Amino acid sequence: MMLFSVMTGCDQVNIYSLTEPTETMTFQNQKTLVPTAIDSPTVTVQWFPATATPRPLSTPTAFPTKDMKPDVGEVLLEDVFLNENFWQTFRSDQGNAVISNNELTTFRSDQGNAVISNNELTLAIQFSAGSIASFLDYHPKTDYYLSVDVTLPICSDSSDYYGVFFRYGDKDNYDRFLINCQGQTRVEQRYGGKMLPLADWSVNGQIRSGGPQKFTLGMRIKGETLRFFINDVFLYETKDSLLKSGAIGLLANSQGVSPISVSFSNFKIYDLR
């Protein structure tokens, strides 16, 4: 209740009000309420949570690489291409097979000479389609390991190839190991005039496409088992149960699109124990 006084003349009139005055509402910015422990449990943010201790990586056990030519013995023949009588050499319209004399003389004196020989047998075909080969005037025993260094100056067309004849009887009966200008390898057999692939074209990781490049080719020929190597790295094994022995030759083939030139050096044949 509130009391008001009003003056009228000499008298004072008191007026009583039974109603409380309306309270003035003050509006304030609403605040976001944060839950208390009564409403919900307090959440603690872990900025750097603990991580489980990592398990050690599994390290593969190293095993020695199996020796794929454990029985290579003494050298039966070593040819550094000083003697042209060992190989067929020729010059023709189809191509050339020549032995190049790359001797480097370091000194000559009355006491003696120091000469480094780097002779090679080079097979070259210039812009003509066809095959050429040079055969060794030596027939190895049935079982042997062959090693020869191959230098490839020019080899660009993917269909051209080069390689080694072995167990060569005649033009209708032989085996051969081939490498094309893409760096792929193949083993094939011609028997009774029919060609039989023993291992089809495949990449090997040792020979790149084209030239120039140099590598060592290896072949282990033992009974039916034929194994092939590049830079002493084993490529694969295949079988030949038809041919037993024969001559060895080096070959090159061109489709006539571009020239091919391949040189062979440090030719060796080893006995198998």
C-alpha positions in Angstrom: 0.0 0.0 0.0 1.2 3.5 -0.9 0.2 6.9 0.7 -0.2 10.1 -1.4 -0.9 13.5 0.2 -2.9 16.1 -1.6 -3.1 19.7 -0.3 -6.6 21.3 -0.7 -6.9 24.7 0.8 -5.8 24.4 4.5 -6.6 20.8 4.8 -4.4 17.8 3.9 -6.1 14.9 2.2 -4.4 11.5 2.4 -5.1 9.1 -0.4 -4.3 5.5 0.0 -3.6 3.2 -2.9 -4.1 -0.6 -2.5 -2.3 -1.5 -5.6 1.5 -1.9 -5.8 3.1 0.0 -8.7 4.1 -2.0 -11.7 7.8 -2.9 -11.5 9.8 -1.6 -14.4 11.5 -4.6 -16.2 15.1 -4.3 -17.1 16.2 -6.5 -20.1 19.8 -7.7 -20.1 21.7 -9.6 -22.7 21.0 -13.3 -22.4 23.9 -15.4 -21.3 24.7 -18.9 -22.4 24.4 -21.3 -19.5 27.3 -23.6 -18.8 26.2 -27.0 -17.3 27.2 -27.4 -13.8 28.3 -30.5 -12.0 24.6 -31.0 -11.0 23.5 -30.9 -14.7 26.2 -33.1 -16.2 29.8 -34.2 -15.5 32.6 -31.7 -16.3 34.2 -32.6 -19.6 38.0 -32.2 -19.6 39.6 -31.6 -23.1 42.8 -33.5 -23.7 44.7 -31.6 -26.3 47.6 -34.2 -26.3 46.0 -37.5 -25.6 48.3 -40.4 -24.7 48.9 -42.8 -27.6 49.5 -46.5 -27.3 53.1 -47.6 -27.4 53.8 -48.7 -31.0 54.6 -52.3 -31.6 58.0 -52.9 -33.2 58.0 -53.4 -37.0 58.3 -57.0 -38.2 61.8 -57.4 -39.7 61.9 -60.2 -42.3 64.6 -62.8 -41.6 67.3 -62.6 -44.2 68.1 -65.8 -46.0 71.1 -66.3 -48.3 70.2 -66.2 -52.0 70.3 -69.7 -53.5 73.3 -70.2 -55.8 71.8 -71.1 -59.2 75.2 -72.0 -60.6 77.0 -73.8 -57.8 78.8 -76.2 -60.1 80.7 -73.8 -62.3 84.3 -75.1 -62.5 87.4 -74.5 -64.6 87.6 -72.4 -67.7 87.5 -74.6 -70.8 87.9 -71.7 -73.3 88.7 -68.0 -72.9 88.5 -65.9 -76.0 89.3 -62.2 -76.1 88.8 -62.1 -79.9 92.5 -61.8 -80.8 92.3 -64.7 -83.2 89.9 -64.3 -86.2 90.1 -68.0 -86.9 87.9 -68.8 -83.9 84.9 -67.0 -85.4 83.3 -66.5 -88.8 83.9 -63.0 -90.0 82.5 -61.4 -93.2 81.2 -58.3 -94.9 78.1 -58.4 -97.0 75.1 -56.3 -98.2 73.0 -57.8 -95.4 75.4 -57.0 -92.6 78.9 -57.4 -91.2 80.6 -59.6 -88.7 84.0 -58.2 -87.9 86.6 -58.4 -85.1 87.7 -55.0 -84.1 91.2 -54.5 -82.7 91.0 -52.0 -79.9 94.4 -52.5 -78.4 95.7 -49.8 -76.1 99.5 -49.8 -75.9 100.7 -48.3 -72.6 104.4 -48.7 -73.4 106.9 -50.6 -75.5 110.5 -51.1 -74.5 113.5 -53.4 -74.9 112.4 -55.3 -71.8 108.9 -55.9 -73.1 105.5 -54.4 -74.0 102.4 -53.5 -71.9 99.3 -53.9 -74.0 95.7 -53.8 -73.0 93.5 -55.7 -75.4 89.8 -54.8 -75.8 89.0 -56.7 -78.9 85.3 -57.4 -79.8 83.3 -59.3 -82.3 80.8 -56.8 -83.8 77.6 -57.7 -85.6 76.1 -54.8 -87.5 73.1 -54.4 -89.9 72.5 -51.1 -91.7 68.9 -50.5 -92.8 68.3 -53.9 -94.3 66.0 -56.6 -93.0 67.6 -59.9 -92.2 69.7 -62.0 -89.7 73.5 -62.5 -89.4 75.4 -64.9 -87.2 79.0 -65.8 -86.5 79.7 -69.3 -85.1 82.5 -70.4 -82.9 85.0 -73.0 -84.2 84.8 -75.0 -81.0 82.1 -77.4 -79.8 81.8 -77.5 -76.0 80.8 -80.6 -74.0 77.2 -81.2 -73.4 77.2 -79.4 -70.0 78.9 -76.0 -69.6 78.5 -72.4 -68.4 78.9 -69.6 -71.0 79.7 -66.0 -70.1 80.2 -63.1 -72.6 80.2 -59.3 -72.2 77.7 -57.5 -74.5 78.1 -53.9 -75.6 75.1 -52.3 -77.4 75.9 -49.1 -79.2 72.9 -48.9 -81.4 69.5 -50.7 -80.9 66.3 -48.7 -81.2 63.6 -50.6 -83.1 61.5 -52.7 -80.7 61.3 -55.6 -83.1 65.1 -56.0 -83.6 67.0 -58.4 -81.4 70.4 -60.2 -80.8 71.6 -63.1 -78.8 73.3 -66.5 -78.6 72.7 -69.7 -80.5 73.5 -72.9 -78.6 73.0 -76.6 -79.3 73.0 -75.6 -82.9 72.8 -78.5 -85.3 71.5 -76.9 -88.5 69.1 -74.2 -89.5 66.1 -76.4 -88.5 67.4 -77.6 -85.1 68.8 -75.3 -82.5 68.2 -73.4 -79.3 68.8 -69.6 -78.9 68.6 -67.0 -76.2 67.4 -63.6 -77.5 67.3 -60.0 -76.2 65.3 -57.4 -78.1 65.9 -53.6 -78.2 63.3 -53.1 -75.4 65.5 -55.1 -73.1 63.2 -58.1 -72.9 64.5 -61.7 -73.1 63.2 -64.9 -74.7 64.4 -68.5 -75.1 63.2 -70.5 -78.1 63.9 -73.8 -79.8 63.6 -74.7 -83.4 63.2 -78.5 -83.8 62.4 -80.2 -87.1 61.8 -76.8 -88.7 59.2 -75.8 -86.1 59.7 -73.0 -83.7 58.9 -73.8 -80.0 59.0 -71.0 -77.4 60.7 -72.2 -74.2 60.3 -68.9 -72.3 58.4 -66.0 -73.9 59.4 -62.4 -74.0 59.7 -60.9 -70.5 61.3 -58.0 -68.7 64.3 -58.7 -66.4 65.2 -55.5 -64.5 68.9 -55.7 -65.7 68.7 -54.5 -69.3 67.1 -51.2 -70.2 65.6 -50.2 -73.5 67.9 -49.1 -76.3 71.6 -48.2 -76.2 74.3 -47.5 -75.4 74.7 -50.0 -72.6 76.9 -52.9 -71.5 76.2 -56.0 -69.5 77.3 -59.6 -69.0 75.2 -62.5 -70.3 75.4 -65.9 -68.7 74.0 -69.3 -69.6 74.2 -72.6 -67.6 73.4 -75.5 -70.0 73.2 -78.8 -68.1 71.1 -81.7 -69.4 67.5 -80.7 -69.8 68.0 -77.7 -67.5 68.7 -74.3 -69.0 69.4 -71.3 -66.7 70.0 -67.7 -67.8 71.7 -64.8 -66.1 72.3 -61.1 -66.7 75.1 -59.5 -64.6 75.2 -62.6 -62.5 71.5 -62.1 -61.6 69.4 -65.2 -62.2 66.5 -64.6 -64.6 64.8 -67.9 -65.0 65.1 -71.6 -65.8 63.5 -73.6 -68.6 63.8 -77.1 -70.0 65.0 -78.7 -73.3 64.5 -82.4 -73.6 65.0 -82.7 -77.4 68.4 -81.3 -78.3 71.5 -82.5 -76.5 74.5 -80.7 -77.9 75.7 -78.5 -80.8 77.6 -75.4 -81.9 77.6 -71.9 -80.3 77.0 -68.8 -82.3 76.3 -65.0 -81.8 73.5 -63.4 -83.8 71.7 -60.2 -84.7 68.4 -59.6 -86.4 66.9 -56.4 -87.9 63.5 -55.7 -89.5 65.2 -53.0 -91.6 63.6 -50.0 -89.9 66.7 -48.8 -88.2 70.4 -50.0 -87.8 71.5 -52.3 -85.1 75.0 -52.9 -83.8 76.0 -55.3 -81.0 79.6 -56.2 -79.8 80.7 -59.3 -77.8 83.9 -59.5 -75.7 85.4 -61.6 -72.9 83.9 -64.8 -74.2 84.4 -67.8 -71.7 83.1 -71.3 -71.4 83.4 -73.1 -68.1 83.2 -76.7 -67.2 80.4 -77.9 -64.8 81.6 -80.1 -62.0 
